[in-house]
Amino acid sequence: MKKRCGWCGKDPLYIDYHDNEWGVPVHDDKLLFEFLILEGAQAGLSWLTILKKRENYRKAFHGFNYKKIANYTEKDIERLLGDPGIVRNKRKIESTIKNAIGFLKIQEEFGSFDRYLWGYVRGNPIQNNLGSIEELPTKTDISEKLSKDLKKRGFNFVGPTICYAFMEAIGMVNDHMTDCFRHKEVKTKI
């Protein structure tokens, strides 16, 4: 039996996410946008709730096509508020649109969101060596700087804690426990 990080529990969806996605470095702008939006949607909820709604989010938000989302209108907001497959929170839906607009501006300025984002860690994932879940930080100096800059650029639902969870999810930080089988595997995927 494989030893995993204790937070992923026994749900097969959560285990699959832990084993195949969490902590693996992501450099594709579309997938980075997806993770950013889903992390914001998770605020106040469990990550498992969002994972269960992930496919619905992909359908509802045109496959996380940020160029389309940046042009959403009130009609789109009303459509999304009526969609039971996603979290129907108007502020979170509106923030997805704002974040898509900001995302495009960052791409224009830096050439890609990937280049902007990974610049915070100089292109190299931070390799933490955590022995227990209690050692997991909820935010760091880097997540606070990222949050502050994103907010300055008009993004919402990007507080330091959300930014840190985002950084963990996309592999900017390897926070798999040292006794988890994925710790070494993720470390070698750099």
Buried (B, 14 or more C-beta within 10 A) or exposed (E): EEEBBEEBEEEEEBBEBBBEBBBBBBBEBEBBBBBBBBBBBBBEEEBBEBBBBBEBBBEBBEEBEBEEBBEBEEEBBEEBEEBEBBBEBEEBBBBBBBBBBBBBBBBEEEEBBBBBBBEBBEEEBBEBEBEEEEEBEEBBEBBBEBBBBBBEBEBBBBBBBBBBBBBBBBBBBBBBBEEBBBBEBBBEEE
